[in-house]
């Protein structure tokens, strides 16, 4: 696989009037952008963005997947057959497992999710407590979330138990959040990317490159 493919991300679920400049404004902070390929002549628009550095692409996936732009929840991921672990998925691929993710013992069980609640919605909701490295939902309205740090798990139980949850389709419910003492269970699809570094590191690294 070429380094070029590892630096490219797919951006979907864009508004019809999106422009390349709008995409640049949304993604420039993650690092130097090589090019933006916006496809909007037929059907729903989507784009491919190539960064100068693989780590900048990883940051973009982590920060912008699920980002609400003008009422549209963006889908940002590595195209099929590229990205870390070559396990990214492109448009129309349905649910995807995402790049390999570290599992954690800091796990909570969430109950009371609405029928349209997705694992992406759950991940976004629980990010208020800290860095989520794994999330999944099941048909009975339950879900599981794993955090990178013990303190984040404790905070989630304390602050997000009985909190109002909203799905991407607008359904709402009040969810219960409890610590799961059983540990990791099964082989379930991880969240798209488990963060390994801070945005400030990416920005400072980008600035140093531009100054060199």
C-alpha positions as CSV (number, residue, x, y, z in Angstrom):
1,X,0.0,0.0,0.0
2,X,1.3,3.5,-0.9
3,X,1.9,6.2,1.7
4,X,-0.5,8.3,-0.4
5,X,-3.5,6.1,0.4
6,X,-2.7,6.1,4.1
7,X,-2.9,9.9,4.1
8,X,-6.3,10.1,2.3
9,X,-9.7,10.2,4.1
10,X,-13.3,9.9,2.7
11,X,-15.9,12.5,3.7
12,X,-19.5,11.7,3.2
13,X,-23.0,12.9,4.2
14,X,-22.2,16.4,3.0
15,X,-24.8,19.1,2.4
16,X,-25.7,19.6,-1.3
17,X,-24.2,23.1,-1.5
18,X,-20.8,22.2,0.0
19,X,-17.7,23.7,-1.6
20,X,-14.1,22.7,-1.5
21,X,-13.3,25.8,0.4
22,X,-15.8,24.8,3.1
23,X,-14.0,21.4,3.4
24,X,-10.6,23.2,3.6
25,X,-11.9,25.4,6.5
26,X,-13.1,22.3,8.4
27,X,-9.9,20.2,8.0
28,X,-6.9,22.6,7.7
29,X,-6.2,22.6,11.4
30,X,-5.2,18.9,11.3
31,X,-2.2,19.5,9.1
32,X,-1.1,20.3,5.5
33,X,-3.7,19.4,2.9
34,X,-2.3,18.1,-0.4
35,X,-5.6,18.2,-2.3
36,X,-9.4,18.0,-2.0
37,X,-11.3,16.0,-4.5
38,X,-15.0,17.0,-4.2
39,X,-17.6,14.9,-6.1
40,X,-20.9,16.7,-6.3
41,X,-22.0,16.5,-10.0
42,X,-24.2,13.4,-9.5
43,X,-26.1,12.3,-6.4
44,X,-25.2,13.2,-2.8
45,X,-21.8,14.9,-2.6
46,X,-18.7,13.3,-1.1
47,X,-15.1,14.1,-1.1
48,X,-11.6,12.7,-0.6
49,X,-9.0,14.7,1.3
50,X,-5.3,13.9,1.2
51,X,-3.0,15.1,3.9
52,X,0.8,15.4,3.9
53,X,1.1,13.2,7.0
54,X,-0.7,9.9,8.0
55,X,-1.0,11.1,11.5
56,X,-2.9,14.2,10.4
57,X,-5.3,12.0,8.5
58,X,-5.8,9.9,11.6
59,X,-6.6,13.1,13.6
60,X,-9.1,14.2,11.0
61,X,-11.0,10.9,11.2
62,X,-11.1,11.0,15.0
63,X,-12.1,14.6,15.2
64,X,-14.5,15.0,12.3
65,X,-16.3,11.6,12.1
66,X,-19.8,12.4,13.4
67,X,-19.2,16.2,13.3
68,X,-22.4,18.2,12.8
69,X,-22.0,20.6,9.9
70,X,-25.0,22.7,8.9
71,X,-27.3,20.0,10.2
72,X,-25.5,17.1,8.5
73,X,-23.6,14.6,10.6
74,X,-20.4,14.0,8.6
75,X,-19.0,10.5,7.9
76,X,-15.2,10.7,7.9
77,X,-13.2,7.5,7.5
78,X,-10.4,5.9,5.6
79,X,-11.4,4.6,2.1
80,X,-11.7,0.9,1.6
81,X,-8.3,-0.8,1.7
82,X,-6.4,2.1,3.1
83,X,-5.6,3.8,6.4
84,X,-4.1,2.2,9.6
85,X,-4.4,-1.6,9.2
86,X,-5.9,-1.2,5.7
87,X,-9.3,-1.8,7.2
88,X,-11.0,1.5,6.4
89,X,-14.3,1.5,4.4
90,X,-15.5,3.8,1.7
91,X,-19.0,5.0,0.6
92,X,-21.8,2.6,0.5
93,X,-20.0,-0.1,2.5
94,X,-22.5,0.0,5.4
95,X,-21.3,-0.6,9.0
96,X,-17.6,-1.0,9.2
97,X,-15.3,-2.2,11.9
98,X,-12.7,0.6,11.4
99,X,-9.0,0.4,12.1
100,X,-7.7,-1.9,14.8
101,X,-8.5,-0.5,18.2
102,X,-7.1,-1.2,21.7
103,X,-9.7,-2.7,23.9
104,X,-10.0,-1.5,27.5
105,X,-11.1,-2.9,30.9
106,X,-12.8,0.5,31.6
107,X,-16.2,-0.5,30.3
108,X,-19.7,0.7,30.9
109,X,-23.1,-0.8,29.9
110,X,-25.7,1.7,28.6
111,X,-29.4,0.8,28.6
112,X,-32.5,2.6,27.4
113,X,-31.2,3.5,23.9
114,X,-33.9,4.5,21.3
115,X,-34.4,2.1,18.3
116,X,-32.5,4.4,15.9
117,X,-29.5,4.9,18.2
118,X,-26.3,3.9,16.5
119,X,-22.9,3.1,17.9
120,X,-21.7,6.4,16.3
121,X,-24.4,8.2,18.3
122,X,-23.4,6.4,21.5
123,X,-19.8,7.2,20.9
124,X,-20.6,10.9,20.4
125,X,-22.7,10.9,23.5
126,X,-20.1,9.3,25.8
127,X,-17.3,11.5,24.5
128,X,-18.4,14.0,27.0
129,X,-16.9,11.8,29.6
130,X,-13.5,11.3,27.9
131,X,-11.7,9.3,25.2
132,X,-13.8,6.4,23.9
133,X,-11.9,3.6,22.2
134,X,-14.8,1.1,21.7
135,X,-18.6,1.4,21.3
136,X,-21.4,-0.9,20.1
137,X,-25.2,-1.1,20.4
138,X,-27.6,-4.0,20.2
139,X,-31.2,-4.5,19.1
140,X,-32.5,-4.7,22.7
141,X,-31.6,-1.0,23.3
142,X,-28.4,-1.7,25.2
143,X,-24.9,-0.7,24.4
144,X,-21.3,-1.0,25.6
145,X,-18.6,1.7,25.7
146,X,-15.0,1.4,26.7
147,X,-12.8,4.3,27.7
148,X,-9.0,4.8,27.6
149,X,-8.8,5.8,31.2
150,X,-10.4,4.7,34.4
151,X,-11.2,8.2,35.5
152,X,-13.3,8.8,32.3
153,X,-15.3,5.6,33.0
154,X,-16.0,6.8,36.6
155,X,-17.0,10.2,35.3
156,X,-19.4,8.6,32.7
157,X,-21.2,6.7,35.4
158,X,-21.5,9.7,37.7
159,X,-22.4,12.3,35.1
160,X,-24.1,10.6,32.2
161,X,-26.3,8.1,34.1
162,X,-29.9,9.2,33.4
163,X,-28.7,11.7,30.8
164,X,-30.7,12.6,27.7
165,X,-29.6,10.7,24.6
166,X,-30.4,11.8,21.0
167,X,-30.0,9.6,18.0
168,X,-29.0,10.9,14.5
169,X,-32.6,10.6,13.5
170,X,-33.8,12.8,16.3
171,X,-35.2,10.1,18.7
172,X,-34.5,10.9,22.3
173,X,-34.5,8.9,25.5
174,X,-33.0,8.9,29.0
175,X,-30.2,6.3,29.3
176,X,-28.8,4.5,32.3
177,X,-25.0,4.1,32.5
178,X,-23.5,1.4,34.8
179,X,-20.0,0.1,35.2
180,X,-19.6,-3.4,33.6
181,X,-17.7,-5.7,36.0
182,X,-17.7,-8.6,33.6
183,X,-14.8,-7.3,31.4
184,X,-14.5,-7.5,27.6
185,X,-17.1,-9.7,26.0
186,X,-17.2,-11.1,22.4
187,X,-15.8,-9.8,19.2
188,X,-17.7,-6.6,18.5
189,X,-17.1,-3.7,16.1
190,X,-14.9,-1.0,17.6
191,X,-15.3,2.6,17.2
192,X,-13.6,4.1,14.1
193,X,-10.4,5.3,15.9
194,X,-8.9,5.2,19.3
195,X,-7.1,8.4,19.9
196,X,-3.3,8.2,20.5
197,X,-2.3,11.8,20.7
198,X,-3.8,15.3,21.3
199,X,-4.9,17.9,18.7
200,X,-2.4,20.4,20.1
201,X,0.4,18.0,19.2
202,X,-0.8,17.8,15.6
203,X,-1.1,21.5,15.3
204,X,2.3,22.2,16.8
205,X,3.9,19.6,14.5
206,X,2.1,21.1,11.5
207,X,3.4,24.6,12.3
208,X,7.0,23.3,12.7
209,X,6.7,21.6,9.3
210,X,5.4,24.8,7.6
211,X,8.2,26.8,9.1
212,X,10.9,24.4,8.0
